[in-house]
Amino acid sequence: MPHECISVFDIFKIGVGPSSSHTLGPWRAAMRFIDELAEAGKLPAVQRLSVLLYGSLAKTGHGHGTDIAVQLGLAGEDPVTCDVNDIDAKIEKIRREQKLRLQGQYEITFDPLTDVEFLYEESLPFHPNALTFLITLQDGEQLASTWYSIGGGFVVKEGETAGGGKNNVDLPFPIDTARQLLQWCIKTGFSISELVLENELAWRSEAETKAGILQIWEVMRDCIYRGCHTTGELPGGLKVGRRAAALNTKLLKGRTYTNYNSWVEAIRAGGEHFSYTLDWVSCFALAVNEENASFGRVVTAPTNGAAGVIPAVLQYFITFCDGLHTEKIIQFMLTASEVGSIFKKRATISAAMGGCQAEIGVSSAMAAAALTECMGGSQRQVLMAAEIAMEHHLGLTCDPIGGLVQVPCIERNTMGAIKAITASQLALQSNPELAKVSLDAVVKTMWETAQDMNSKYKETSDGGLAVNIPLSLPEC
């Protein structure tokens, strides 16, 4: 297996909900495909274009907005910077006019109802999340390009390898396993976050890395705050109401504030008793994933379906552990990213490959590790916390009702956040030398469990809650 170099900014990506593998991944694939055509000088010659969605992308594609994401990517919209408030209008214009401007410049005839095809019964062997772009040029030449959305917004073109792209650099501390990570820490005396920061120098300066991480946190922070102040019903037809805003109001009991910082102070003024803290952790997680379900701006952490866990735990640390310090936030994110990259390399962060253990489980492990380091835990305790968090997510299925990232997905983020905090506290009160299970062992077990799991529990909406709840909206 080639070594895969993964940066903190590969694990944490700014984008648009509701799904990293079903929305952000196809969006990025479409952008890359169009960029390749432009580089080859063929983009102005495109006469017709259609998109085939396979497997899991087809079965839950409507609920995850895969067709919407592909159209936006082909049109040259950037998920990092696009105005999320304009998405509906742009998609409606394409549908109404049956015209699409490739890269925002070259207009072709395009009918989303016929030119995006959902192949519910077909799947490609490399990965369940596959899509193929078919184009016809003005001279009659026909081209096909197949891409795979492999989880967390990562995409691979057919024929590429995950470890062989332009992202490969010479890292001073190459890491594929938790054991290697620990060995480097012992050899250098670095904490996990310090080691990761050294590796990031292979891509950019320390100042650039820190500034980028703080930008990631600002998006997370704004997402939490926005979600805690937005009411209404989530899109998609399940008629799921938002809960974070009402919970925010209830918990504050009339205390006033004018911005994020004064909001944090208002929360702190309510005390630190157990049920109060627990309610706020749930509120933070609900807020993020309600935004995610509404095509809002979120950070993939490491996926969109699990985007609420890490922000909720970090916001808990900031609010109740006095963690509102720039260096602590950077430390938290660096540590979390390294744990996420180990799962990405040795197992999967794709629910279509591994069920929800690959999303909520991984995010909980990342958050547990990050919180433990920020609370003063040793390197071994950090890895122990990650192991505990994942150990108690093993086998968790992905069975979204109606193909939507709403039920049970939103509440699962609250569970993942709470488990992360519990895992951290257990690790901080334990001697990791006495642990019976290593992080590498639980990563291996997770991957084996993923391979054994029935495909109907891997983000297809063919099993579990998706078929046993009357509210379920069949996609085909």
Secondary structure, DSSP 8 states (H G I E B T S, - for coil): -------HHHHSEEEESS-IIIIIHHHHHHHHHHHHHHHTT-GGGEEEEEEEEEHHHHHTHHHHTHHHHHHHHHTT--TTTS-GGGHHHHHHHHHHHTEEEETTTEEEE--HHHHEEEETT---SS-SEEEEEEEEETTS-EEEEEEEEEETTEEEETT--TTSSTT----SS--SSHHHHHHHHHHH---HHHHHHHHHTTTS-HHHHHHHHHHHHHHHHHHHHHHTT--SB-SSSS--B--HHHHHHHHHTT---SSHHHHHHHHHTT---HHHHHHHHHHHHHHHHHHHHTT-EEEESS-STTTTHHHHHHHHHHHHS----HHHHHHHHHHHHHHHHHHHHHS---HHHH-GGGTHHHHHHHHHHHHHHHTT--HHHHHHHHHHHHHTTTT--B--GGG-SSTTHHHHHHHHHHHHHHHHHHHHTS-GGG-SS-HHHHHHHHHHHHHHS-GGGBSSSSSTHHHHSTT-----
